[in-house]
Amino acid sequence: MLYRIAVSVVWVVWHLVFRIRTVGREKVHGLRRYVLCANHCHAVDPVFVVVSRASERQMVVMAKEELFQIHPFISWFFRAVGAVPVSRGKGDTRAVDQCIEEVRNGKGLLIFPEGTRSHTGQPGKVKSGAFVVAAAAGASLVPCRIVYDAGGPRLFSRVTIIYGDPVPCEELGLADGARSATVLRRAKTWLLDQWQQLYLDNTTPAQQQADLLRAQSLQEAADGDH
């Protein structure tokens, strides 16, 4: 009940202050036992994903502990939707085991495989966690690309959440908890390719050029700070 209330409240608020576009949501409709792998640009990314699939059954959200502290409203939302806080860099096996069990029992899991936000808006290095969970739970993997037209969640800007096709973990060689370096490397490449294709298929050349210039500018600024 609390989940439905929280999602309904945030759905209304988010649609008042952002122009949210969802592509391919039907691909996760009724889907059970899956790991939703989204790129990570901003702290509120999980909110946009949850709101974009508001009519679907509750899923588990794996979120860094810091996200529970950025704002009281966001913290309330994360707790209301049953997000699992993860202690980054501390080998939080308790949280991982909890998520694996939830997925085994039929739930979906939202995870951000980069493990941290990209400061340029472009996908960064992918870590192994999402694939380890999928392999252990025997779950499908679903790529998800978040695109901010304004480079970030600015008031009244458009935000697009794009869902890709579910792929059983067996097709990526991840069956039976497989964790070999070769298999994981191949799975990471697959996910990066999927994110890129979802982006290219759902954005205009003008937006792609603007995003590229913005990313280059942000990278140059970051390099200049070092």
Secondary structure, 3 states (H helix, E strand, C coil): CHHHHHHHHHHHHHHHHCEEEEECHHHHCCCCCEEEEECCCCCCHHHHHHHHCCCCCCCEEEEEHHHHCCCHHHHHHHHHCCCEEECCCCCCHHHHHHHHHHHHCCCEEEECCCCCCCCCCCCCCCCCHHHHHHHHHCCEEEEEEEEECCCCCCCCCEEEEEECCCEEHHHHCCHHHCCCHHHHHHHHHHHHHHHHHHHHHCCCHHHHHHHHHHHHHHHHHHHHCC
